[in-house]
């Protein structure tokens, strides 16, 4: 049941990525805003990956869990982006 | 609850993929439908995730309860087994150790008696010997007290042993004991 709960949140993240892609397709300004947001998220993601020990202490989770979370976020963004690009 | 979760999960995936693949992005109302369906899909997925999390927590609580109940039952069985074993051991000791019972009944402070040995005739006769020794000690003390007061031998023997002076065997035995005790 715990795996199903995590899988549902993963699907929600994928759909949210697709939604952001859909928003980006509405207007060039929206595209810029989403691009800025995506860049910020990517930089934050990289920083979290580099400073994993500090961030894990700050979030009070283990380093393994943090790395799994970061990989899941990356996978969600990739899957959602691929779906919106391929549609 | 579980069925609702599965339906919400399936609906989320359908609402996510179906409008994006079937509808045209260039048509205005198609795009609106896509946006709405994506929003609804997010809501469905989050709801399904929350339901699944709640079910997972309930399952964990049930597991903990089951473990606690099992531990209680095991503990109760262990305690009852221990108590019954102790009772059996005490009963066996009571059966195999009548010396202890005898000592308690007679209130004799004879700690040197080995508890594991069987009862012998000597051990059974010991209380009588002790009584005789105690009586003799009392007689000796009484005789010495009376002698210190200046009483005569015949009067002491009459007072302590209850035998009047004469040639009777009782008087002779008492006289012999008097001599032995006083001279000691």
Interface residues (C-beta under 8 A of the other chain):
Chain A: X1 X2 X4 X5 X6 X7 X8 X9 X11 X12 X14 X15 X16 X18 X19 X22 X23 X25 X26 X83 X84 X87
Chain B: X5 X8 X9 X12 X13 X16 X17 X20 X21 X25 X31 X34 X35 X38 X39 X41 X42 X45 X46 X48 X49 X52 X53 X55 X56 X59
